[in-house]
Amino acid sequence: METNAGKSPDVEILVQEIQQLRGELHRFIERTNQIHIQSIISNLKSEYAELLSNNHLERAEECLSNQMVHDCTMYNTCFQVFLNFLTETSKHIKDGEVTEDIIDSYKLQLQEMRKKGPFESCDICFGEVRKLFEKQVDLMRSLGILHQREYSVQITEYPDEKIVSEIIEPIASTTRFQILQAVSAETKTFSDLSLMTKLREGNLLFHLKKLQEAGMIIQRHERGDYIITEKGFRVLSSIRDLYGFFKEKDD
């Protein structure tokens, strides 16, 4: 009879193999979840890209009509030129891909167009079209369409306040983190999120606004479904990876 209270060598090996299998299974599940989310985001982009692009152009046309200088002799010509410019740039939302270099080329194009503007009041109209173009760029960035340049940043060079206000603070709430996880699986209506969080009107809008301002979720259109953005997905994925790492250590 074995009197040693410890485990036999065979049992030790078996335990190690079980622990290894548990770790591999955990990583597999985490990876499967990530692939599932990525697939959902890709499908959402394809499904809603044209809708978002068209919606932006409709608003752009309305903004140009309201904000441009109407009593200018060049109004009709410039209106059409600006609308054509925004129509061209919005195609990247539908295509699903654009680079920083392409965005820079559009900015240069606007600068060259402004040089040809004969009036001082041209600044008003060009200011409006620049603002509308920047909104397009923000949308491309939120959807993960804009492939940004990679920068090498030392850990001591991170902008503390920006990271806290744009990444940490927006998800430092059980409710907001719950919302982010919910929209990562599928689009959610305001009613869906209200039912899930048990919050109504202003209280829920407060949390949704925080996530929208941080660029982690967007609303398909006014009163439309809420969708996770590329930034929101990356933040959520990073947290899941970090949680998985420490959980595996604890196990």
Long-range contacts (C-beta under 8 A, 24 or more apart in sequence): 19-251, 22-251, 23-248, 23-251, 26-244, 26-247, 26-248, 26-251, 27-244, 27-248, 30-240, 30-241, 30-244, 33-240, 34-237, 34-240, 37-184, 37-185, 37-228, 37-233, 37-236, 37-237, 38-233, 40-184, 40-185, 40-186, 41-144, 41-228, 41-230, 41-233, 44-187, 44-227, 45-96, 45-143, 45-144, 45-145, 46-96, 48-220, 48-227, 49-93, 49-94, 49-96, 49-143, 50-93, 50-94, 51-220, 51-221, 52-93, 52-139, 52-143, 52-220, 52-221, 53-90, 53-91, 53-93, 53-94, 55-221, 56-90, 56-93, 56-135, 56-136, 56-139, 57-83, 57-86, 57-87, 57-90, 60-86, 60-132, 63-128, 63-132, 64-125, 64-128, 64-129, 64-132, 67-124, 67-125, 67-128, 68-124, 68-125, 68-128, 69-121, 69-124, 69-125, 72-119, 72-121, 72-125, 74-118, 74-119, 78-122, 78-125, 81-113, 82-125, 82-128, 82-129, 85-109, 85-110, 85-113, 85-129, 85-133, 86-129, 86-132, 86-133, 86-136, 89-133, 89-136, 90-136, 92-140, 92-145, 93-136, 93-139, 93-140, 93-143, 93-145, 95-145, 96-145, 97-145, 97-147, 98-140, 98-145, 98-146, 98-147, 99-146, 99-147, 100-146, 100-147, 100-148, 100-149, 103-137, 103-146, 106-133, 107-133, 138-215, 139-218, 141-215, 141-230, 141-231, 142-215, 142-218, 142-229, 142-230, 142-231, 143-218, 143-229, 143-230, 144-229, 144-230, 144-231, 144-233, 166-214, 166-215, 167-214, 167-235, 169-210, 169-214, 170-210, 170-211, 170-213, 170-214, 170-216, 171-216, 171-235, 171-239, 173-207, 173-210, 175-199, 175-207, 176-207, 176-210, 176-211, 179-207, 179-208, 179-211, 179-217, 179-226, 180-211, 180-216, 180-217, 180-228, 180-232, 180-235, 180-236, 181-236, 183-217, 183-226, 183-227, 183-228, 183-232, 184-228, 184-232, 184-233, 184-236, 187-220, 187-225, 187-226, 187-227, 188-225, 188-226, 189-225, 189-226, 190-223, 190-226, 193-226
